[in-house]
């Protein structure tokens, strides 16, 4: 693992510890350009890790520190996401597939972080999940199902009730307060990429299953 010290960090507020992992894409043409921006004090942005297309993991900010990667948004009761999360940037322009070496390196990185901080799979989220009104990363090309199959994130099953209100389920699983159409777009971006049109029974069933099995902030999960 390479190390490049970014000056863009501070102390976690209120004695917070990492309980979330937020995944991003850089939306910058090259990994070197992304690294330069994440380490530029004038940019006032950073992340704990940057993962190149070739699978090289670069540590930019210590996990104990508060990196500046998430910005405005929320997940469940957490509104200062930076103080409660570890941010991982994936070198990707935003519209390209994520290469196998990069995904394999991400899986190894996630497994280590989750073990060190006791972070469960349901608290590995995308930037678009916690900031659905303004962000789309890691985008529709990212393989969330693969992470879920490795126990590094979650994927909805078929046990949800399609009669359950979609917005209520989305909020119960962690999504912030936003317009119904915004929540639907964010949910589909992750779990039904490429799906268009109005909310349907599958959206409701998938969201209900997530809320039932993975309620946010210590809610009661069903088996």
BATOR-842812 format. One record per residue (C-alpha): residue in three letters; x, y, z. Coordinates in steps of 0.2 Angstrom, whole numbers, padded with zeros to 4 digits, always signed. Example, Ala and Ser with C-alpha at 12.3 -4.5 7.8 and 13.67 -1.06 7.14 Angstrom:
ala+0062-0022+0039
ser+0068-0005+0036
***
This chain:
unk+0000+0000+0000
unk+0007+0017-0005
unk+0005+0032+0007
unk+0003+0050+0001
unk-0001+0062+0015
unk-0016+0073+0012
unk-0017+0089+0023
unk-0036+0089+0021
unk-0042+0082+0037
unk-0047+0086+0055
unk-0052+0078+0071
unk-0068+0067+0072
unk-0081+0078+0081
unk-0089+0073+0097
unk-0078+0058+0100
unk-0086+0049+0085
unk-0078+0033+0078
unk-0080+0026+0060
unk-0097+0017+0058
unk-0099+0019+0040
unk-0089+0017+0024
unk-0093+0028+0009
unk-0088+0023-0008
unk-0085+0036-0022
unk-0078+0038-0039
unk-0066+0052-0043
unk-0074+0058-0059
unk-0057+0064-0064
unk-0048+0057-0080
unk-0032+0049-0071
unk-0028+0043-0054
unk-0013+0054-0053
unk-0024+0069-0056
unk-0036+0063-0043
unk-0022+0061-0030
unk-0016+0078-0034
unk-0033+0085-0030
unk-0036+0075-0014
unk-0019+0081-0008
unk-0021+0099-0013
unk-0025+0110+0002
unk-0034+0123-0009
unk-0046+0110-0014
unk-0052+0106+0003
unk-0057+0088-0001
unk-0049+0072+0003
unk-0053+0053+0007
unk-0045+0040+0018
unk-0040+0029+0003
unk-0038+0030-0016
unk-0039+0014-0026
unk-0031+0015-0044
unk-0038+0005-0059
unk-0023-0006-0057
unk-0028-0010-0039
unk-0015+0000-0030
unk-0022+0006-0014
unk-0015+0023-0008
unk-0018+0029+0010
unk-0021+0048+0010
unk-0028+0051+0028
unk-0027+0040+0044
unk-0042+0030+0048
unk-0043+0039+0065
unk-0045+0056+0057
unk-0059+0065+0049
unk-0057+0066+0030
unk-0067+0078+0019
unk-0075+0067+0007
unk-0094+0066+0010
unk-0100+0084+0012
unk-0118+0087+0015
unk-0130+0072+0018
unk-0135+0060+0030
unk-0137+0041+0034
unk-0150+0037+0047
unk-0147+0048+0062
unk-0130+0053+0056
unk-0129+0070+0048
unk-0110+0073+0050
unk-0105+0059+0039
unk-0087+0064+0038
unk-0085+0062+0057
unk-0093+0044+0057
unk-0086+0037+0041
unk-0071+0031+0031
unk-0071+0037+0013
unk-0064+0027-0002
unk-0061+0035-0019
unk-0061+0023-0034
unk-0051+0030-0049
unk-0065+0031-0062
unk-0071+0045-0074
unk-0089+0041-0069
unk-0095+0032-0084
unk-0082+0017-0086
unk-0083-0001-0079
unk-0072-0004-0063
unk-0058-0016-0068
unk-0055-0033-0059
unk-0039-0028-0051
unk-0047-0012-0043
unk-0062-0022-0037
unk-0051-0036-0030
unk-0041-0022-0021
unk-0057-0014-0014
unk-0063-0030-0007
unk-0047-0033+0002
unk-0047-0015+0009
unk-0065-0016+0014
unk-0063-0032+0023
unk-0049-0025+0033
unk-0058-0009+0038
unk-0074-0018+0042
unk-0064-0029+0054
unk-0054-0015+0062
unk-0070-0005+0066
unk-0083-0018+0067
unk-0093-0010+0053
unk-0107-0022+0046
unk-0110-0024+0028
unk-0126-0014+0028
unk-0116+0002+0033
unk-0105+0001+0017
unk-0114+0014+0006
unk-0112+0025-0009
unk-0110+0043-0010
unk-0126+0043-0019
unk-0135+0035-0005
unk-0131+0048+0008
unk-0132+0063-0003
unk-0145+0058-0016
unk-0150+0075-0021
unk-0132+0080-0027
unk-0122+0064-0030
unk-0122+0049-0041
unk-0106+0040-0037
unk-0100+0026-0037
unk-0113+0026-0051
unk-0122+0013-0061
unk-0107+0004-0067
unk-0102-0001-0050
unk-0105-0019-0045
unk-0114-0018-0028
unk-0120-0036-0030
unk-0102-0043-0031
unk-0098-0034-0014
unk-0114-0041-0006
unk-0110-0059-0012
unk-0093-0057-0003
unk-0101-0051+0013
unk-0095-0033+0010
unk-0112-0024+0007
unk-0130-0029+0006
unk-0142-0034-0008
unk-0161-0035-0007
unk-0170-0051-0008
unk-0187-0056-0013
unk-0195-0057+0004
unk-0202-0039+0004
unk-0220-0034+0004
unk-0224-0025-0012
unk-0238-0016-0004
unk-0226-0007+0008
unk-0223+0012+0005
unk-0207+0014-0004
unk-0202+0030+0005
unk-0205+0023+0022
unk-0194+0008+0018
unk-0180+0018+0011
unk-0180+0030+0026
unk-0180+0015+0038
unk-0165+0007+0029
unk-0155+0024+0031
unk-0159+0035+0016
unk-0160+0053+0021
unk-0176+0064+0020
unk-0178+0069+0001
unk-0191+0070-0012
unk-0199+0053-0017
unk-0192+0054-0034
unk-0175+0058-0028
unk-0175+0043-0016
unk-0181+0032-0030
unk-0168+0037-0042
unk-0154+0034-0029
unk-0161+0017-0024
unk-0162+0012-0042
unk-0145+0018-0046
unk-0138+0006-0034
unk-0150-0009-0035
unk-0159-0007-0051
unk-0147+0002-0063
unk-0155+0007-0079
unk-0173+0006-0073
unk-0184+0020-0078
unk-0202+0025-0076
unk-0213+0027-0061
unk-0211+0018-0044
unk-0217+0000-0046
unk-0220-0016-0036
unk-0202-0022-0037
unk-0195-0006-0030
unk-0207-0007-0015
unk-0203-0025-0012
unk-0184-0023-0013
unk-0184-0008-0002
unk-0196-0017+0010
unk-0184-0032+0011
unk-0169-0020+0015
unk-0179-0011+0028
unk-0184-0028+0036
unk-0167-0036+0037
unk-0156-0021+0039
unk-0165-0007+0048
unk-0153+0008+0051
unk-0147+0014+0068
unk-0151-0001+0078
unk-0168-0004+0073
unk-0175-0022+0075
unk-0171-0033+0060
unk-0182-0048+0055
unk-0174-0064+0050
***
